[in-house]
């Protein structure tokens, strides 16, 4: 498995494109909310495998994308 944020135990998904790192947010947050914002494809030395949670996140993203297409039919 790729060591990307999307498959990391510490990743908390925010939207279809990004989320934040719960591990890094505890030490140094980037924005006003104290969250360390990351993209799904990012990676760092704090990575830990999240197992099945990766597929749950992937399903949520696909559902959000489908819902977006349903709202804006062409």
N, C-alpha and C positions, 0 to 999 in steps of 0.2 A: 504494500500500500504506500502511496505517496505521502510524504510527511508535509502535508499542507494544513492550513488552519481548519479547513472544512472537516477534516478527519481527526481533529485534536480534541481531547477531553476538556480543555479550557476555553474552547470557542463557544461564544453565545451568538446565535444568529439574530440579526436585526431586520434585514430585508433580503431581497433576492441577490444582492451583490456584495454585501459586507456584514460585518458583525463586530464583536469586540472580544478581546482576550481577557478572561477573568483573572488569569494568573498575573499578567503584566499590568492590569488595571489596579491591582492592589498596591503595586510599587510606584508606578508613575503613569497617571492618566494624561491623555493628550488634550481632551476638550473640557468644556465647563462641567460636564457630568462626571468627570474622573474616569472615563472609559478609554482604554487603549484601542482605538478603531483599527481594524485590519480587514483586508480583502480576503475572500475565500481561498485564493491561490497563494497567499503569503505563507511564510514558514519562519520558525525561529528555534532556538535551542531549548525552549521549554516544552516542545511537542511531546504529547503522550497520546497513544492510540485510544480512540473512543469506542471502537468496535461497532456495534449495531447502530449506535446513535448517528453515524455518518449517513446511513441509508434513510433514517427518519428525516434528517435534515434535507437530504436530496429530494425526497418525496414532497416535503413542505415547499421547497423552491419550485418544483415542477407544478404543484397545485397553484402557487401564487402566479406563475407565468401563465397557466391556463386560464385562471380567473381574470387576469389582465387582458388576455385575448378575447374572452367572452364579453367583457365590458365594452371593448372597442372593435366590433366586427367590421371587416372591410368588404 
